[in-house]
């Protein structure tokens, strides 16, 4: 288990840029991510999220992916 | 879940969220059609053979640190397998928002392919690199 800071401009494992997180990355994944500048070791820093998880995205009030805004008609099988 | 318009798909390559740089995604899982027709049959008979898996993503190129080129270039150069994850929506994984996961390899990569006045986009095909193929995860 290591502590890392997201140094790239995009989220890494769901963690936003600048965030510190703990993860158990395999050696090759860690090397690639550090080499390309996505993350850096942050040993000694307090992670915002413990454990080995991904940071979950918060659901909005309506997250049923129905972007049409249309209600199915009665008896219509979508 | 009903009909929906794809507006906020999630694209993660080697654990890096590249959703904002992707504009289309196609997940393909074809299977070989194996002819098992025997004598005496008027119709060909087919069995399903080995499956294949390819995920194709259209990306806008970005050469910033940790962004598109920094992720894809080394994966192509090394040939190493890496995790790929796609969801129809960036929200949490759920039965109505399944995450399609594949351990992939990148065989072809064209870092720049555009004409004058065009956005620098590229279609990237990720090929299956594991016997599991594409795994659909619906566990929240």
Backbone of each chain as ProteinMPNN parsed JSONL, in Angstrom:
{"seq_chain_A": "XXXXXXXXXXXXXXXXXXXXXXXXXXXXXXXXXXXXXXXXXXXXXXXXXXXXXXXXXXXXXXXXXXXXXXXXXXXXXX", "coords_chain_A": {"N_chain_A": [[0.846, -1.198, 0.0], [0.629, 2.136, -0.928], [1.131, 5.707, -0.692], [-0.059, 8.313, -2.656], [0.072, 11.243, -4.736], [-2.061, 12.91, -6.963], [-0.745, 14.147, -9.78], [-1.079, 14.735, -12.402], [-3.113, 16.226, -15.037], [-5.519, 15.082, -15.182], [-8.071, 12.944, -13.73], [-7.066, 10.257, -11.596], [-7.685, 6.957, -11.08], [-10.15, 7.813, -10.193], [-9.527, 9.848, -8.475], [-9.158, 13.259, -8.012], [-7.1, 15.774, -9.654], [-4.334, 16.787, -7.694], [-5.218, 15.62, -5.359], [-4.518, 13.464, -2.551], [-3.994, 10.032, -2.121], [-4.438, 6.642, -0.975], [-3.254, 3.57, -2.241], [-2.958, 0.275, -3.582], [-1.038, -0.253, -5.845], [-0.008, -2.194, -8.638], [3.368, -3.029, -9.533], [4.136, -2.379, -12.197], [2.035, -0.773, -13.099], [2.23, 1.35, -11.317], [4.779, 2.364, -11.977], [4.416, 3.189, -14.661], [2.46, 5.163, -14.319], [3.762, 7.043, -12.713], [5.954, 7.684, -14.31], [4.735, 8.959, -16.486], [3.734, 11.168, -15.334], [1.295, 11.178, -14.051], [0.872, 10.559, -11.355], [2.545, 10.949, -8.141], [4.792, 9.818, -5.621], [3.669, 10.226, -2.305], [4.512, 9.881, 0.282], [4.067, 10.011, 3.753], [2.254, 12.014, 3.679], [-1.139, 12.817, 4.436], [-3.744, 10.869, 3.342], [-6.739, 11.639, 1.573], [-8.626, 9.786, 1.317], [-8.965, 6.756, 2.719], [-7.818, 3.306, 2.579], [-7.996, 1.075, -0.263], [-9.458, 1.935, -2.316], [-11.29, 3.208, -5.154], [-12.117, 6.587, -5.789], [-15.393, 7.363, -5.403], [-17.76, 8.569, -7.68], [-20.028, 11.134, -7.038], [-23.463, 10.673, -7.13], [-25.877, 12.359, -9.071], [-29.047, 14.001, -8.586], [-30.697, 12.908, -10.412], [-29.895, 10.191, -11.955], [-30.42, 8.309, -13.875], [-29.687, 8.024, -16.39], [-31.405, 8.601, -18.398], [-31.559, 10.645, -20.765], [-33.292, 11.775, -22.443], [-35.435, 12.915, -21.341], [-37.98, 12.146, -21.677], [-40.918, 10.459, -20.864], [-41.704, 7.003, -20.956], [-44.378, 5.787, -22.995], [-47.51, 4.5, -21.885], [-47.432, 1.059, -21.6], [-45.462, 0.839, -23.433], [-42.631, -0.83, -24.381], [-39.488, -0.215, -23.609]], "CA_chain_A": [[0.0, 0.0, 0.0], [1.406, 3.36, -1.0], [0.393, 6.973, -0.709], [0.277, 9.013, -3.895], [-0.623, 12.487, -5.057], [-2.38, 13.027, -8.388], [0.009, 15.289, -10.292], [-1.491, 15.005, -13.775], [-4.239, 17.14, -15.212], [-6.747, 14.298, -15.234], [-8.289, 12.076, -12.571], [-6.415, 8.956, -11.588], [-8.503, 6.065, -10.241], [-11.25, 8.577, -9.635], [-9.036, 10.912, -7.604], [-8.974, 14.497, -8.772], [-5.748, 16.341, -9.597], [-3.964, 17.407, -6.419], [-5.648, 14.799, -4.222], [-3.627, 12.426, -2.045], [-4.782, 8.825, -1.897], [-3.723, 5.397, -0.723], [-3.628, 2.508, -3.18], [-2.019, -0.828, -3.717], [-0.826, -0.371, -7.285], [1.044, -3.147, -8.979], [4.64, -2.344, -9.813], [4.19, -1.818, -13.553], [1.067, 0.322, -13.186], [2.797, 2.478, -10.573], [5.899, 2.943, -12.747], [3.885, 3.901, -15.821], [1.742, 6.363, -13.875], [4.748, 8.025, -12.24], [6.767, 8.116, -15.463], [4.012, 9.879, -17.379], [3.357, 12.356, -14.58], [-0.067, 11.125, -13.521], [0.923, 10.54, -9.89], [3.87, 10.959, -7.521], [4.765, 9.33, -4.247], [3.35, 11.259, -1.311], [4.689, 9.228, 1.579], [4.067, 10.94, 4.873], [1.095, 12.894, 3.582], [-2.398, 12.196, 4.841], [-4.635, 10.727, 2.2], [-8.11, 12.075, 1.805], [-9.477, 8.6, 1.257], [-8.208, 5.592, 3.147], [-8.084, 2.055, 1.891], [-7.457, 0.841, -1.592], [-10.575, 2.095, -3.233], [-11.404, 4.305, -6.081], [-13.013, 7.611, -5.268], [-16.649, 7.212, -6.108], [-18.393, 9.788, -8.156], [-21.32, 11.353, -6.405], [-24.589, 10.653, -8.043], [-26.763, 13.505, -9.077], [-30.393, 13.643, -8.167], [-31.283, 12.082, -11.456], [-28.773, 9.517, -12.617], [-30.916, 7.096, -14.521], [-29.15, 8.067, -17.747], [-32.433, 8.901, -19.369], [-31.279, 12.027, -21.131], [-34.293, 12.287, -23.368], [-36.423, 13.662, -20.589], [-39.298, 11.68, -22.072], [-41.431, 9.304, -20.142], [-42.259, 6.022, -21.899], [-45.821, 5.723, -23.022], [-48.088, 3.339, -21.217], [-47.397, -0.179, -22.376], [-44.351, 0.816, -24.369], [-41.477, -1.558, -23.869], [-38.253, 0.396, -24.075]], "C_chain_A": [[0.879, 1.245, 0.0], [0.511, 4.586, -0.96], [0.879, 7.793, -1.892], [-0.49, 10.331, -3.984], [-0.875, 12.508, -6.567], [-1.728, 14.299, -8.92], [-0.373, 15.646, -11.73], [-2.698, 15.917, -13.825], [-5.568, 16.413, -15.262], [-6.863, 13.421, -13.996], [-7.517, 10.769, -12.734], [-7.16, 8.083, -10.596], [-9.627, 6.83, -9.549], [-10.829, 9.714, -8.73], [-8.677, 12.133, -8.451], [-7.527, 14.979, -8.68], [-5.49, 17.062, -8.276], [-4.314, 16.579, -5.198], [-4.569, 13.789, -3.826], [-4.47, 11.194, -1.712], [-3.862, 7.643, -1.612], [-4.182, 4.362, -1.738], [-2.547, 1.451, -3.195], [-1.84, -1.089, -5.213], [0.206, -1.452, -7.561], [2.231, -2.371, -9.561], [4.644, -1.672, -11.184], [3.219, -0.646, -13.702], [1.602, 1.565, -12.477], [3.894, 3.166, -11.379], [5.384, 3.752, -13.937], [3.236, 5.219, -15.394], [2.704, 7.445, -13.391], [5.551, 8.57, -13.409], [6.038, 9.135, -16.332], [3.51, 11.112, -16.65], [1.947, 12.353, -14.049], [-0.083, 11.218, -12.005], [2.373, 10.663, -9.43], [3.722, 10.379, -6.117], [4.476, 10.496, -3.303], [3.457, 10.647, 0.078], [4.759, 10.282, 2.677], [2.91, 11.913, 4.833], [-0.158, 12.126, 3.956], [-3.314, 12.095, 3.636], [-6.037, 11.161, 2.573], [-9.05, 10.894, 1.895], [-8.632, 7.407, 1.642], [-8.529, 4.38, 2.301], [-7.525, 2.037, 0.496], [-8.5, 1.12, -2.656], [-10.403, 3.213, -4.228], [-12.292, 5.346, -5.422], [-14.288, 7.563, -6.086], [-17.183, 8.565, -6.522], [-19.745, 9.932, -7.493], [-22.408, 11.36, -7.452], [-25.356, 11.961, -7.964], [-28.149, 13.068, -8.637], [-31.05, 12.731, -9.172], [-30.15, 11.449, -12.234], [-29.239, 8.247, -13.297], [-30.549, 7.071, -16.001], [-30.205, 8.33, -18.808], [-32.321, 10.373, -19.729], [-32.338, 12.6, -22.056], [-35.296, 13.156, -22.649], [-37.839, 13.223, -20.907], [-39.688, 10.486, -21.223], [-41.969, 8.309, -21.161], [-43.776, 6.01, -21.848], [-46.276, 4.446, -22.326], [-47.997, 2.131, -22.131], [-46.265, -0.23, -23.373], [-43.148, 0.146, -23.743], [-40.208, -0.954, -24.441], [-37.105, -0.533, -23.797]], "O_chain_A": [[1.771, 1.383, 0.838], [-0.699, 4.506, -1.166], [2.082, 7.947, -2.103], [-1.552, 10.499, -3.384], [0.007, 12.16, -7.352], [-2.121, 15.404, -8.546], [-0.034, 16.724, -12.219], [-3.234, 16.326, -12.795], [-6.622, 17.039, -15.37], [-5.877, 13.183, -13.299], [-7.341, 10.254, -13.838], [-7.261, 8.416, -9.415], [-10.0, 6.501, -8.422], [-11.676, 10.473, -8.26], [-7.985, 12.033, -9.464], [-6.812, 14.633, -7.74], [-6.318, 17.842, -7.805], [-3.77, 16.804, -4.117], [-3.803, 13.322, -4.669], [-5.53, 11.306, -1.096], [-2.68, 7.647, -1.958], [-5.368, 4.287, -2.059], [-1.387, 1.703, -2.866], [-2.416, -2.024, -5.768], [1.172, -1.609, -6.815], [2.104, -1.231, -10.009], [5.097, -0.536, -11.322], [3.537, 0.352, -14.349], [1.451, 2.685, -12.965], [3.94, 4.393, -11.459], [5.855, 4.86, -14.193], [3.436, 6.256, -16.027], [2.481, 8.631, -13.635], [5.801, 9.772, -13.492], [6.653, 10.065, -16.854], [2.926, 12.005, -17.264], [1.437, 13.395, -13.637], [-0.949, 11.878, -11.429], [3.304, 10.503, -10.219], [2.653, 10.45, -5.511], [4.978, 11.605, -3.487], [2.603, 10.866, 0.937], [5.427, 11.307, 2.537], [2.61, 12.568, 5.831], [-0.214, 10.906, 3.8], [-3.626, 13.095, 2.99], [-6.459, 11.063, 3.726], [-10.132, 10.986, 2.475], [-7.669, 7.083, 0.946], [-9.393, 4.419, 1.425], [-6.696, 2.865, 0.119], [-8.425, 0.595, -3.767], [-9.493, 4.037, -4.139], [-13.13, 5.01, -4.585], [-14.265, 7.705, -7.308], [-17.067, 9.559, -5.804], [-20.512, 8.974, -7.398], [-22.283, 11.974, -8.512], [-25.459, 12.578, -6.904], [-28.381, 11.894, -8.351], [-31.866, 11.88, -8.817], [-29.522, 12.094, -13.072], [-28.54, 7.234, -13.296], [-31.023, 6.228, -16.763], [-29.908, 8.282, -20.002], [-32.913, 11.235, -19.079], [-32.286, 13.777, -22.413], [-35.933, 14.022, -23.249], [-38.799, 13.852, -20.462], [-38.867, 9.623, -20.914], [-42.619, 8.707, -22.128], [-44.378, 6.2, -20.791], [-45.537, 3.47, -22.202], [-48.427, 2.171, -23.284], [-46.108, -1.221, -24.086], [-42.707, 0.543, -22.665], [-39.886, -1.154, -25.612], [-35.96, -0.212, -24.113]]}, "seq_chain_B": "XXXXXXXXXXXXXXXXXXXXXXXXXXXXXXXXXXXXXXXXXXXXXXXXXXXXXXXXXXXXXXXXXXXXXXXXXXXXXXXXXXXXXXXXXXXXXXXXXXXXXXXXXXXXXXXXXXXXXXXXXXXXXXXXXXXXXXXXXXXX", "coords_chain_B": {"N_chain_B": [[-34.074, 1.802, -16.656], [-34.247, 3.77, -19.486], [-34.395, 4.754, -22.939], [-31.503, 6.541, -23.954], [-29.323, 9.359, -24.356], [-26.03, 9.446, -25.268], [-23.949, 11.239, -23.381], [-22.154, 11.665, -21.355], [-20.093, 9.76, -21.096], [-17.809, 7.465, -19.533], [-14.38, 7.077, -19.672], [-11.631, 5.278, -18.984], [-8.221, 4.855, -19.091], [-5.609, 2.813, -18.347], [-6.028, 3.423, -15.657], [-6.323, 6.159, -15.741], [-8.364, 8.921, -16.116], [-9.7, 9.699, -19.056], [-11.935, 10.753, -20.118], [-12.848, 13.314, -20.831], [-11.451, 13.818, -23.087], [-12.346, 12.156, -24.971], [-14.589, 11.311, -27.617], [-16.173, 9.427, -28.789], [-17.168, 6.017, -28.449], [-16.767, 2.551, -28.982], [-17.717, -0.696, -28.344], [-16.817, -3.906, -29.042], [-17.575, -7.302, -29.379], [-17.125, -9.749, -31.046], [-17.804, -13.123, -32.193], [-16.307, -16.041, -33.541], [-17.721, -17.619, -36.397], [-18.264, -20.87, -36.715], [-18.306, -23.346, -39.052], [-20.225, -26.15, -38.917], [-21.436, -27.942, -40.526], [-22.844, -30.977, -41.527], [-22.836, -33.896, -43.672], [-25.79, -34.473, -45.587], [-27.323, -32.387, -44.848], [-29.434, -29.629, -45.617], [-29.071, -27.047, -45.022], [-26.549, -24.811, -43.935], [-24.834, -25.234, -40.872], [-24.018, -23.59, -37.969], [-21.667, -23.09, -35.348], [-20.778, -21.35, -32.374], [-17.639, -19.987, -32.184], [-14.367, -19.055, -31.049], [-14.27, -16.098, -29.109], [-13.734, -12.561, -29.562], [-12.358, -9.368, -28.644], [-12.641, -5.917, -28.801], [-12.127, -2.527, -28.105], [-12.901, 0.573, -29.24], [-11.937, 3.907, -29.265], [-12.521, 7.311, -29.906], [-10.315, 9.899, -29.707], [-9.484, 13.241, -28.686], [-6.426, 14.649, -29.238], [-3.867, 15.321, -26.82], [-1.015, 16.751, -25.561], [-0.18, 17.324, -23.024], [1.307, 16.896, -19.736], [0.736, 13.737, -18.321], [-1.576, 13.405, -19.749], [-3.44, 12.575, -22.749], [-1.526, 11.727, -24.831], [0.639, 11.191, -23.19], [-0.292, 9.054, -21.792], [-1.068, 7.099, -23.727], [1.096, 6.837, -25.531], [3.45, 5.61, -24.166], [2.217, 3.152, -23.516], [1.796, 2.0, -25.97], [4.439, 1.866, -26.843], [5.659, 0.131, -25.013], [4.099, -2.162, -25.066], [2.891, -3.34, -22.967], [0.309, -4.929, -20.986], [-2.726, -3.357, -19.832], [-5.205, -1.824, -17.679], [-8.512, -1.14, -18.843], [-11.42, 0.778, -18.813], [-14.849, 1.335, -19.326], [-17.784, 3.261, -19.102], [-21.282, 3.916, -19.576], [-22.098, 6.229, -18.355], [-20.671, 8.791, -16.299], [-21.218, 8.527, -13.66], [-21.554, 6.533, -10.622], [-20.823, 2.991, -10.675], [-23.407, 0.786, -11.517], [-26.331, -1.316, -11.797], [-27.721, -0.15, -13.84], [-25.766, 1.29, -14.952], [-23.441, -0.049, -16.197], [-20.029, -1.104, -15.926], [-17.689, -1.664, -18.362], [-15.02, -3.68, -18.53], [-11.677, -4.293, -19.489], [-8.645, -6.001, -19.937], [-6.13, -4.67, -21.716], [-4.163, -4.295, -24.742], [-2.161, -2.087, -26.705], [-1.78, -1.834, -30.015], [-1.657, -0.324, -32.325], [-0.992, 3.067, -32.891], [-1.578, 6.302, -33.675], [-0.227, 9.21, -33.239], [-0.724, 11.753, -34.267], [-3.051, 12.94, -36.451], [-4.497, 14.752, -38.528], [-5.916, 17.37, -40.538], [-5.3, 20.689, -41.836], [-6.865, 23.15, -39.921], [-8.498, 21.368, -38.67], [-9.685, 19.515, -35.806], [-7.35, 17.829, -33.767], [-7.711, 14.678, -33.854], [-8.043, 11.164, -33.125], [-8.625, 7.728, -33.818], [-8.518, 5.132, -31.616], [-7.779, 1.804, -31.189], [-8.266, -0.573, -28.829], [-7.024, -3.669, -27.973], [-7.941, -6.95, -26.941], [-6.253, -8.479, -24.197], [-6.315, -10.564, -22.514], [-7.614, -13.613, -21.167], [-10.086, -13.298, -20.12], [-11.51, -11.493, -21.584], [-14.009, -9.075, -22.275], [-15.301, -7.809, -19.364], [-18.265, -7.344, -17.629], [-19.124, -5.205, -15.177], [-21.331, -4.657, -12.609], [-21.449, -4.058, -10.025], [-22.088, -1.934, -7.385]], "CA_chain_B": [[-33.383, 2.734, -17.56], [-34.838, 3.796, -20.812], [-33.526, 5.267, -23.998], [-30.677, 7.636, -23.448], [-28.363, 9.974, -25.266], [-24.7, 9.344, -24.673], [-23.405, 12.595, -23.212], [-21.18, 11.774, -20.274], [-19.479, 8.438, -20.935], [-16.578, 7.412, -18.745], [-13.306, 6.343, -20.356], [-10.426, 5.227, -18.162], [-7.143, 4.083, -19.706], [-4.535, 2.619, -17.372], [-6.499, 4.1, -14.437], [-6.357, 7.603, -15.951], [-9.644, 9.351, -16.662], [-9.533, 10.474, -20.287], [-13.295, 10.956, -20.638], [-12.999, 14.642, -21.414], [-10.728, 13.857, -24.358], [-12.953, 11.148, -25.844], [-15.853, 11.771, -28.197], [-17.016, 8.286, -29.143], [-16.638, 4.74, -27.987], [-17.431, 1.373, -29.532], [-17.29, -1.943, -27.717], [-17.141, -5.007, -29.946], [-17.219, -8.634, -28.885], [-17.578, -10.742, -32.031], [-17.389, -14.513, -32.032], [-16.13, -16.753, -34.809], [-18.786, -18.523, -36.836], [-17.604, -22.105, -37.128], [-19.21, -24.173, -39.848], [-20.247, -27.54, -38.453], [-22.429, -28.602, -41.373], [-22.526, -32.358, -41.871], [-23.503, -34.438, -44.864], [-27.218, -34.727, -45.451], [-28.022, -31.184, -44.408], [-29.75, -28.661, -46.671], [-28.653, -25.728, -44.548], [-25.309, -24.776, -43.155], [-25.04, -25.177, -39.424], [-22.884, -22.865, -37.389], [-21.467, -23.03, -33.904], [-20.015, -20.164, -31.975], [-16.244, -20.316, -31.867], [-13.684, -18.168, -30.109], [-14.691, -14.694, -29.102], [-12.688, -11.546, -29.641], [-12.824, -8.15, -27.978], [-11.966, -4.671, -29.184], [-12.793, -1.286, -27.717], [-12.358, 1.67, -30.033], [-12.275, 5.219, -28.706], [-12.038, 8.485, -30.634], [-9.743, 10.848, -28.751], [-8.815, 14.482, -29.05], [-5.042, 14.519, -28.76], [-3.362, 16.318, -25.872], [0.364, 16.393, -25.227], [0.139, 17.772, -21.658], [1.777, 15.856, -18.821], [-0.28, 12.861, -17.762], [-2.797, 13.403, -20.554], [-3.686, 11.52, -23.738], [-0.302, 11.18, -25.423], [1.495, 10.665, -22.117], [-0.836, 7.749, -21.398], [-1.12, 6.128, -24.813], [2.41, 6.62, -26.149], [4.221, 4.562, -23.487], [1.529, 1.854, -23.581], [2.097, 1.457, -27.299], [5.88, 1.576, -26.935], [6.036, -1.018, -24.177], [3.294, -3.353, -25.344], [2.404, -3.906, -21.71], [-1.141, -4.928, -20.773], [-3.156, -2.304, -18.911], [-6.659, -1.859, -17.49], [-9.348, -0.209, -19.598], [-12.774, 0.735, -18.259], [-15.797, 2.205, -20.029], [-19.149, 3.259, -18.574], [-22.143, 4.836, -20.337], [-22.229, 7.488, -17.626], [-19.541, 8.948, -15.373], [-21.674, 8.231, -12.303], [-21.094, 5.295, -10.008], [-21.205, 1.729, -11.297], [-24.69, 0.266, -11.054], [-26.952, -2.197, -12.784], [-28.116, 0.688, -14.972], [-24.569, 1.979, -15.448], [-22.412, -1.081, -16.095], [-18.667, -0.77, -16.349], [-17.087, -2.688, -19.211], [-13.594, -3.692, -18.199], [-10.873, -5.178, -20.325], [-7.192, -5.862, -19.909], [-5.905, -4.366, -23.129], [-2.86, -3.895, -25.293], [-2.296, -1.096, -27.765], [-0.883, -2.246, -31.095], [-1.524, 0.763, -33.295], [-1.198, 4.382, -32.291], [-1.197, 7.405, -34.565], [-0.33, 10.354, -32.325], [-1.195, 12.972, -34.922], [-3.714, 12.625, -37.715], [-5.512, 15.765, -38.802], [-5.544, 18.34, -41.558], [-5.343, 22.093, -41.414], [-8.161, 23.629, -39.454], [-9.282, 20.301, -38.052], [-9.276, 19.077, -34.471], [-6.414, 16.7, -33.805], [-8.385, 13.517, -33.274], [-7.537, 9.857, -33.583], [-9.338, 6.542, -33.361], [-7.578, 4.205, -30.987], [-8.384, 0.49, -30.954], [-7.644, -1.348, -27.755], [-7.28, -5.089, -28.244], [-7.992, -7.8, -25.761], [-4.954, -9.052, -23.829], [-6.541, -11.454, -21.382], [-8.618, -14.625, -21.497], [-11.4, -12.9, -19.597], [-12.217, -10.664, -22.549], [-14.662, -7.91, -21.681], [-16.058, -8.141, -18.153], [-19.272, -6.326, -17.295], [-19.229, -5.062, -13.728], [-22.484, -3.837, -12.203], [-21.41, -3.966, -8.56], [-21.891, -0.535, -6.943]], "C_chain_B": [[-34.008, 2.653, -18.941], [-33.845, 4.237, -21.861], [-32.661, 6.389, -23.424], [-29.766, 8.148, -24.55], [-27.011, 9.96, -24.584], [-24.064, 10.734, -24.606], [-22.248, 12.651, -22.234], [-20.522, 10.417, -20.015], [-18.153, 8.548, -20.182], [-15.571, 6.537, -19.472], [-12.051, 6.425, -19.503], [-9.405, 4.315, -18.828], [-5.987, 4.027, -18.721], [-4.797, 3.463, -16.122], [-6.565, 5.615, -14.556], [-7.648, 7.992, -16.667], [-9.421, 10.251, -17.872], [-10.889, 10.801, -20.915], [-13.432, 12.278, -21.382], [-12.308, 14.777, -22.765], [-11.293, 12.852, -25.357], [-14.285, 11.655, -26.371], [-16.712, 10.626, -28.716], [-16.345, 7.008, -28.659], [-17.458, 3.607, -28.598], [-16.846, 0.127, -28.886], [-17.751, -3.094, -28.605], [-16.685, -6.332, -29.354], [-17.701, -9.696, -29.873], [-17.096, -12.147, -31.67], [-17.235, -15.133, -33.414], [-17.359, -17.593, -35.112], [-18.108, -19.764, -37.391], [-18.626, -22.999, -37.822], [-19.123, -25.627, -39.388], [-21.289, -28.334, -39.24], [-21.975, -30.024, -41.717], [-23.244, -32.786, -43.133], [-24.975, -34.677, -44.578], [-28.005, -33.515, -45.022], [-28.284, -30.268, -45.585], [-29.312, -27.249, -46.282], [-27.33, -25.844, -43.815], [-25.654, -24.638, -41.678], [-23.797, -24.548, -38.805], [-22.861, -22.995, -35.868], [-20.66, -21.777, -33.589], [-18.609, -20.589, -31.554], [-15.648, -19.349, -30.877], [-14.196, -16.739, -30.23], [-13.462, -13.789, -29.188], [-13.23, -10.29, -28.939], [-11.961, -6.967, -28.41], [-12.793, -3.491, -28.683], [-12.105, -0.152, -28.467], [-12.865, 2.999, -29.479], [-11.711, 6.308, -29.624], [-11.573, 9.514, -29.608], [-9.381, 12.16, -29.439], [-7.411, 14.402, -28.453], [-4.692, 15.65, -27.801], [-1.983, 15.865, -25.433], [0.77, 16.877, -23.835], [0.571, 16.592, -20.801], [0.608, 15.055, -18.273], [-1.55, 12.777, -18.578], [-2.72, 12.341, -21.658], [-2.394, 10.904, -24.278], [0.604, 10.555, -24.362], [1.002, 9.312, -21.628], [-0.645, 6.735, -22.52], [0.258, 5.817, -25.414], [3.221, 5.525, -25.47], [3.549, 3.187, -23.522], [1.773, 1.194, -24.931], [3.562, 1.044, -27.392], [6.25, 0.308, -26.177], [5.313, -2.294, -24.56], [2.739, -4.002, -24.097], [0.872, -3.94, -21.681], [-1.514, -3.881, -19.729], [-4.675, -2.371, -18.776], [-7.368, -0.762, -18.283], [-10.765, -0.33, -19.044], [-13.645, 1.767, -18.956], [-17.148, 2.109, -19.329], [-19.993, 4.204, -19.426], [-22.294, 6.183, -19.676], [-21.103, 7.57, -16.602], [-19.929, 8.691, -13.924], [-21.198, 6.867, -11.842], [-21.587, 4.062, -10.775], [-22.503, 1.231, -10.67], [-25.243, -0.654, -12.125], [-27.35, -1.414, -14.029], [-26.939, 1.492, -15.528], [-23.388, 1.01, -15.372], [-21.049, -0.574, -16.554], [-18.109, -1.943, -17.144], [-15.573, -2.606, -19.036], [-12.861, -4.675, -19.099], [-9.397, -4.93, -20.028], [-6.745, -5.784, -21.357], [-4.424, -4.218, -23.458], [-3.135, -2.949, -26.454], [-1.278, -1.404, -28.856], [-0.654, -1.137, -32.116], [-1.837, 2.096, -32.633], [-0.676, 5.444, -33.24], [-1.331, 8.703, -33.776], [-0.823, 11.642, -32.97], [-1.787, 12.6, -36.274], [-4.835, 13.629, -37.941], [-4.99, 16.71, -39.88], [-5.674, 19.754, -41.016], [-6.774, 22.49, -41.028], [-9.014, 22.577, -38.771], [-8.801, 20.058, -36.621], [-8.353, 17.875, -34.621], [-7.048, 15.525, -33.076], [-7.744, 12.243, -33.784], [-8.43, 8.769, -33.023], [-8.325, 5.549, -32.837], [-8.311, 2.908, -30.679], [-7.585, -0.263, -29.901], [-8.035, -2.812, -27.958], [-7.198, -5.891, -26.957], [-6.627, -8.442, -25.483], [-5.101, -10.06, -22.695], [-7.651, -12.434, -21.751], [-10.01, -14.245, -21.015], [-12.186, -12.084, -20.609], [-12.79, -9.419, -21.883], [-15.539, -8.368, -20.52], [-17.01, -6.997, -17.85], [-19.478, -6.308, -15.802], [-20.403, -4.152, -13.402], [-22.526, -3.661, -10.693], [-21.157, -2.525, -8.123], [-20.661, -0.393, -6.039]], "O_chain_B": [[-34.255, 1.57, -19.47], [-32.631, 4.113, -21.698], [-33.074, 7.093, -22.503], [-29.484, 7.46, -25.531], [-26.873, 10.415, -23.448], [-23.693, 11.319, -25.624], [-21.444, 13.582, -22.277], [-20.407, 9.98, -18.87], [-17.483, 9.581, -20.2], [-15.868, 5.402, -19.842], [-11.479, 7.5, -19.319], [-9.686, 3.148, -19.097], [-5.453, 5.058, -18.312], [-3.899, 4.126, -15.603], [-6.837, 6.295, -13.567], [-7.97, 7.436, -17.716], [-9.011, 11.404, -17.741], [-10.972, 11.092, -22.109], [-14.061, 12.344, -22.438], [-12.55, 15.734, -23.501], [-10.773, 12.715, -26.464], [-15.021, 12.343, -25.664], [-17.877, 10.841, -29.052], [-15.127, 6.94, -28.489], [-18.68, 3.696, -28.713], [-15.632, -0.076, -28.883], [-18.942, -3.234, -28.883], [-15.554, -6.463, -28.886], [-18.604, -10.467, -29.55], [-16.118, -12.325, -30.945], [-17.958, -14.779, -34.345], [-17.959, -18.195, -34.222], [-17.45, -19.704, -38.429], [-19.659, -23.356, -37.256], [-18.064, -26.249, -39.466], [-21.928, -29.251, -38.724], [-20.841, -30.23, -42.15], [-24.157, -32.106, -43.602], [-25.354, -35.039, -43.464], [-29.222, -33.592, -44.848], [-27.435, -30.142, -46.468], [-29.2, -26.369, -47.136], [-27.041, -26.848, -43.164], [-26.64, -24.004, -41.304], [-22.669, -24.945, -39.099], [-23.899, -23.005, -35.207], [-19.959, -21.232, -34.441], [-18.431, -21.438, -30.682], [-16.331, -18.874, -29.97], [-14.507, -16.254, -31.318], [-12.331, -14.199, -28.926], [-14.429, -10.185, -28.679], [-10.731, -7.02, -28.384], [-14.015, -3.472, -28.827], [-10.898, 0.055, -28.347], [-14.061, 3.184, -29.257], [-10.563, 6.228, -30.062], [-12.344, 9.945, -28.75], [-9.02, 12.184, -30.615], [-7.257, 14.11, -27.267], [-5.157, 16.78, -27.949], [-1.804, 14.731, -24.988], [1.954, 16.844, -23.499], [0.249, 15.442, -21.096], [-0.386, 15.62, -17.817], [-2.513, 12.142, -18.151], [-2.022, 11.337, -21.516], [-2.197, 9.692, -24.187], [1.248, 9.533, -24.598], [1.782, 8.513, -21.11], [-0.124, 5.642, -22.296], [0.545, 4.672, -25.761], [3.646, 4.585, -26.142], [4.236, 2.166, -23.554], [1.936, -0.024, -25.018], [3.884, -0.002, -27.955], [7.06, -0.491, -26.646], [5.852, -3.389, -24.399], [2.177, -5.095, -24.159], [0.217, -3.086, -22.278], [-0.715, -3.557, -18.85], [-5.356, -2.908, -19.649], [-6.899, 0.372, -18.379], [-11.251, -1.441, -18.831], [-13.243, 2.914, -19.152], [-17.607, 1.015, -19.0], [-19.474, 5.192, -19.946], [-22.584, 7.177, -20.342], [-20.637, 6.549, -16.097], [-19.063, 8.641, -13.051], [-20.527, 6.143, -12.577], [-22.628, 4.094, -11.432], [-22.671, 1.254, -9.451], [-24.692, -0.756, -13.221], [-27.32, -1.945, -15.14], [-27.1, 2.279, -16.461], [-22.456, 1.211, -14.593], [-20.942, 0.268, -17.446], [-18.064, -3.072, -16.657], [-14.943, -1.597, -19.353], [-13.37, -5.748, -19.423], [-8.963, -3.787, -19.887], [-6.954, -6.717, -22.132], [-3.574, -4.042, -22.585], [-4.187, -3.0, -27.092], [-0.072, -1.258, -28.656], [0.426, -1.033, -32.699], [-2.823, 2.231, -31.909], [0.51, 5.482, -33.566], [-2.432, 9.241, -33.657], [-1.296, 12.536, -32.269], [-1.113, 12.022, -37.128], [-5.986, 13.378, -37.584], [-3.784, 16.828, -40.098], [-6.103, 19.971, -39.883], [-7.739, 22.192, -41.732], [-10.131, 22.864, -38.339], [-7.658, 20.358, -36.275], [-8.55, 17.02, -35.485], [-6.94, 15.392, -31.857], [-6.993, 12.256, -34.76], [-8.929, 8.869, -31.902], [-7.385, 5.174, -33.538], [-9.334, 2.908, -29.994], [-6.399, -0.545, -30.067], [-9.212, -3.146, -28.094], [-6.477, -5.542, -26.022], [-5.938, -8.888, -26.401], [-4.133, -10.372, -22.002], [-8.525, -12.115, -22.556], [-11.002, -14.82, -21.463], [-13.409, -11.99, -20.505], [-12.146, -8.793, -21.041], [-16.414, -9.217, -20.689], [-16.614, -5.832, -17.819], [-19.953, -7.285, -15.223], [-20.462, -3.012, -13.864], [-23.515, -3.176, -10.144], [-20.118, -1.955, -8.455], [-20.354, 0.709, -5.584]]}, "name": "protein", "num_of_chains": 2, "seq": "XXXXXXXXXXXXXXXXXXXXXXXXXXXXXXXXXXXXXXXXXXXXXXXXXXXXXXXXXXXXXXXXXXXXXXXXXXXXXXXXXXXXXXXXXXXXXXXXXXXXXXXXXXXXXXXXXXXXXXXXXXXXXXXXXXXXXXXXXXXXXXXXXXXXXXXXXXXXXXXXXXXXXXXXXXXXXXXXXXXXXXXXXXXXXXXXXXXXXXXXXXXXXXXXXXXXXXXXXX"}
